Amino acid sequence: LKEQSTTHHASLPWINGAAINSPVVNDKPHGSERSTLTDRGIGKAKEMAPLARLLMAVALLHAAATAAATSDGDGGRRTRYDCVFSFGDSLTDTGNALHLSPTGGGPASRPPYGETFFRRPTGRASDGRLLVDFIVEALDIPHPTPYLAGKTTADFRRGVNFAVGGATALDLQFFENRGLTPFVPVSLNNQTRWFKNVLQLLGSVEEQRKIMSTSLFLVGEVGVNDYFIAALGRNRTVGEVKTFVPRVVAAVRSVVTDVIAAGATTVVVPGMIPLGCEPQLLAQYKGSVDAGGYDPESGCITRLNDLAELHNRELRRMLSGLRRAHPSTAVVYADLYRAVTDLIVSPAKYGFGNRPLAACCGGGGGAYNFDDAAFCGAAGTAACADPSEYVSWDGVHFTEAANRRIACAVLEGSRSHGAGEPTLSNSWATTEAWRRKIGCV
């Protein structure tokens, strides 16, 4: 999502060119080692035959035990992962924006960001952890290294986060051709190039595919900035913005296809959040939406949520096609829309206060506590006393408490999935164990 910053971003030569700057790599992937066996004759081979059969049996038993330990018993789904590779925007960025001139001095680099969990700003657009943080903690795997912070091959073997605050699904040229200016010149295309850079550092193609097959991929949420740029930048109608949807979904499809081609076996694709429930947009459209334009149950702007729902329908249709094309890969849709609207419609049920559409941090006051001129972290602004009572942290991004509940919903998954759509785990016991680790139950 949008990273509020006044820093000019006219030239970032490594973004648009083919030669993207990679972090310095100090160690090289190890080459394969070979060994040779000496044939000592047919007689010796016959003597070794029983031992060979025994060793083969042991190997098969070991393989079966490993498979059982790393997959669900009722569907073969992997339940143990070695690392995470993630793509997206500021809902997923855990530090890349700090290394870019347009956003390096933005609010997420200053207090009160990070105050709840890390006790310092980390580049995360929240008071604490994000969805991706809770996912890796639930699965008991390392936090992925922000791509622009990586220095060695070892950093990237622990998983990589390519997400950048302000990033779009579509390329810079798409917006410039329409008289629009992206928040940062980073798109999914750039993040895919970074991913391919990392692949080259992980060794042979065989080694790469082995790592990919034991990793969890998180592609999104992404696309919200594409819609924000049009809605906020030139006051385009929602009808005009809806024409972006097929292109945004196609950009997501391209990333998912690329990671599957690289060997991914589990890919989670989060959908669009309810745009009409964002305090920033609620404040922006205040006065231009009549009473009938708000959902009576949530208080959110209906036409903006219609845009998000259109995105999600097209996204799910696309993912369904990918499942048919790649039946051996688990392509999982994560319903962020339902997860967030649940918190807004029934805040008390999930432990939140009675202002689910107001920002915790900022200086806007009023129903939504949002003002672009008094964005969280600016002089004269302050955070609320207890962020855990709020869904929105700064009017654009979620609090740690909300991110935890969203992660709980993503891990559970099945409540909002249609028949035939896969979830992250086929096992109720595994799902509950994951959710218990991050305090869902």
N, C-alpha and C positions, 0 to 999 in steps of 0.2 A: 504494500500500500504506500501511499504518498509519504515520502520522508520530507518534512518541512525544513527547508534550508535555503539560504540566500546565496550560497556559494555558486559562482558561475561554472558551467560545465561545457565550455565550448570545445575543448580539445582533450580527448582521451584516445590517443592514437592506437592503443592496443585493443579498443573496443570494436571498431568497425573494420579494421584490417584483418587479413588472414593470419598475420603473425602476432597472435595474442601473447602478451608477456606471461610467461609461466613463472611460478615461484622457483627459486634456485633449488636445485636438487643436488644434495651433497653425496648421496650414495647411489649406486647403480643396481638395477635388478640383477639378481644372481643368475648366471647361466646354468644350463642343465649339466648335470654330471653324468658321465657314462661309465659303465663297468663292463668287463668282458668275462665270460665263463669259458673254461677250457673243456673241450670234449675229450673225455677219457675213454671213449669206446663204448660199444654196445653193451658189454657186460656190466660196466659201471652204471650205465643208464638204467639197466634192469634192476640193479641193486637199489637205485634211488627212487624207483617208481612208487613203492608204497609210501615213502616219505613225502614224495611230491603230491600224492593224492591226499595225504593227511593235511599237508600245508594248504592245499586248495580248499579242503573242507573248512579249515579254520578261517581262511580268508572269507569264504562265503558267509559263515556265521557272523564274523565281525561286521561285514557289510550289512547284513540283515539287522544286527543290533544297532548299528549306527543309524540306519534308516528309521528304525522304530523310535530311536531317541530324538530324532530331529524332525519327525513329522507326526501329524495327528493319526490316531489309529483308525478313524472312520472316513478317510478321504485322501490320505497321502500328502496333506498340506504341510509344508515345513513350519515348525514352531520354534526352531532355534536359528538365529541369524548371527553372522559374524560382525556385520556392520551395516550402516545406512548410507545411501547416496540420495541427496535431496535437491530439488529444483524449486524455484518459486520467487516470491517477493518478500516483503517485510514481515508477513505472517510466519515466515520460515527462516529468514536471515538471522544467523547467530553471530555475525561479525564482519561479513564481507563489506557492508556499507561503510564501515570505519576506514577502509583502505581506498575508497574512491573520493576524489576531490569534491564531487557534487554533494556528497552526504557525510563526508568524514567529520565535519564539525556540526552535524545535525543534532537534533534533540536527543536521539538515542545514545549519543556519546557523552551526555551530561546528566547529572542528577536532576530529578528523582528517578530516572530510568534505572531499573535493576535493583531498586531499594529493597524489595521484599525477600528475594532469595539470594542473589549474588552480593548484595550490599554495596554494589558499585555498578556503573554503566558498563555493559559488555557489547553494545551494539544491537541488542535485542530491543525491539519496539514494544516494550511492556515493562511492568514493574518487576517482572521475574521471568519464569520459564515460558517457552512457547510450546505449541503442539508437538513439534519434532523432539523437543527435550523430554516431554512426558512419554512419547512413544519409545524412545531408546531406553529410558529408565524402566519402563514396563517390560521390555524385552531383554533387559540386562545386557546391553551392548554399549560400546563406547560412543560418546558424543562425536558426531562427525566434525572433521576439521574444516573451518571456513576455507574455501579454495584459495582466496587471496592471502590467507595467513599461513598456508602450508610452506614448509621449507625443505622437507626431506621426503623421500619415497615412503618412509615409515609413517609420516603424518597422513599420507593418502591411503595407506593400507588399513587405517582405522575407520575409513569411511570419509566422505567429502560432502560438504554442503555448498552447493553452487548458487543458492538463492541470494538475491540482492534486494534490499529495500528500494522500492520505487520501480522495480523491473516490470517490463511488459511481456506479454506473450508475443506480440507482433514487433517487427523490426522498426527502427528509427525512420526509415524511408516511408513506411506506410503512413505515419503521422505527419511527416513533413509535407507529403503530397496533398494532405488535407488541411494544411494550415494549422496543425496542432503541434504542441511541443511536449515530448515525454518528460517525466520528472528526472530520469537518468537515462543515458544512452546505453542501456543494457536490456537485452531481450532474451527470450528462450533460445534463440539461435546462438547467442554468445555463450550461454551456459552450456549448450550442447558441445560447442567447440572446446570449452574447458574440460568437459567430461572426456572427450576424445584425447585431450592432452594427458589427462590422468591415466587413461588406459595404457598409453605408451610407456608410462613409468612403472607399470605393474608386472612387467616381464613378458614372456612369450604369450602368444594368443591362447595357448592352453591354460597358462597361469591366470590370464585375464578372465577367461570364461569360468574358471573355478571360483574366483573371487566373486564374480557377478552372480553366479548361481547360488551362493550362500549369503547374499546380501538382500536387504529390503530396500526397494526404491520408492521414494515419495515424490511424485510429480505434481506439485501445486500445494496449496491453492495458487493459481495464477490466472490473470485476466482481469482482475478487479481494477488494476491501474489503467488498462486499456479503456475501460468504461468510464473511470473517473476522469481521465484526461479529456474525453469528449464532453462529459456531463458538466464538468467544472470549468474547462478551458474556454470553450466557445459557445456555451449554452445550447448545445445541440439538443434536439428533441430526443426523447427516449426512443421514438420510432427510428430516428437516424442511427442511434447508438446500437439498436438491435441488429443493424446490418453488419456490425462487427463480429457478431457471435460466430457465424460459420468459420471465419478466418481464425478467430481465437481458438476454437475447438480444433481446427486443423493443425495449428501450431502445437497444441498439447499432444495431439496424435503423433506428430513427427517425433517428439521427444520419446514417447512411450515406445514407438516402433524402433527407435535407435537403441534404447537400452535393452529391449528384447533381443535385437540382433546381436548385441554384445554379450548376451548370455543370461540376462535377468530372468528369474523364474517367479518372482513375486513383485508386483508393481501396484502401489496404492495411489489412486488419483482422487484427491479431494475436489469436491464441487465448489460452486460459488457460494459465498456467504450472502445473507439477506441484505442487499444493498440499501433497501429502504429503512433499515433499522440502524444505520450508521449515524451517530450523533452529528458528524460533520455534514452529511447530506440533509439530515433533518433540519439543521440550522440554516443551511444554504437555501433550501426550498421553502422555508417558513414564510408564510404570507402569499406564496404563489400556488399553494395547494389548498383547495377548498375542503370542507369537513368530510365530504364523501370520498376524498382521495386518500384517507387514512384507514388502515385496517382496524376495525373496532376492537378486535381482540388484543392486538399487539401495539397499536399506535404507530405502526410503521407505514411508510409511503407505499401504496399499493403498486403504482406503475413502476417504481424502481425494483420492487420485489418481483414483479412480473418479468423484468429483464433478467434477474438472477435465475428465476425458474426456467425461462427459455434456455439460458445457457446450460443449466443442469440437464434439461431434457435432451438437448443436442449432444452434450457430453456423454450421457449414459447410452444414447443410441450409438455413438462412435465406439465406446468401450465394448458394447455388445458385439460389434463387428470385429473388433480386435480379438475378442475371446474366441470367436469362430475361426479366425485366421491362425490363432496361436493357442490351440487347446491345451498344450502342456504348460502354459504360463498362467498363473493366477493374476488376473487383472481386476483389482478391487476398487470399487467406487466408495468414497468416503463422503457421507452426507453431512457436510458442514452446515448447510442451510437449516436442516431440521435440528441439528445440535444447538445452533445459536438461537433459533426461534423458540425452542423449548425453554431456554433460560430467560428469555424476554417475556414470554407469556406466563410462565410460572416461576418467577424468581425465588420465592420463599421455599418452594419445593427443593431447590438446589442450593439453598443457603445464602442467597443474595438478598439485598435490601429492596426497598420499594421504588427505586429509581433506575430500572434496567436500561433506559434510553439516555441516561446522563453520563457524561465523562467524569471519571474520578479526578483526573488531573487537568488543569487548565484555568483560564480566567474568564470564561464566557458568561457564567451565571445563567440564570433562566432555566427553562425546562431541560435543556440539553447540555448546559455548561460547556458550550463550545464557541470559540471565536478564533478565526485564523490569526488575528492580530495578537491573540493572547494564548498561543499554543503552549501546551505543557512544556515546562523547562525554560520558558521565556521569563524575563524579569517581571516580577509582580504576580507570577502565577504560583500555584501551590497544588500539591496532591491532597486528596481526601485523607481523613484520619485512618480509614480502614479500607484499602483497595479490595479486600476479599468480599466486600458488600456490593461491588460494582461489576458489571459485565464489561463495560468499556473503560479502558485505561485512559486514553487521551482523545477520545472522540473518533479515532480511526482504527486503533488496535485494541486487542483484548487484554484484560488483566490476567495475571497468572491463575487466579481462581477460575476464571472463565476458560482459559486454555486447558486447565486440568479437566474440567467437565466435558469440554469438546473432545479431548483425547479419550476420555472414558466412553463417549458415544461412538467414536471411531473404532475403538477396540471391540466394542460390543457389536456394532454394525447391523446385526440381523433385524433389529426393530424396524428399520426404514428401508431395507433392501427388498426388492421384488423377488419373486420366485425365480430361481435359476441364477441369481447374481451371487457371486462368491463373497465370502467374508474373509477377514484376515486369518481366522482359525475356524476349522470345522468342529472343534472340540469345546464344549461348554466349560469343562474343567480348566482347559488351557486359557481360555478367555478370562475366566474369573480369576485365575492366578495372576495374569497380566494386570488386570484392573485393580486387584488387591495391592499390588506393588506401588501403585501411584495414588492410593487412597480413594478409589472409586467406591469400594464396598467395605 
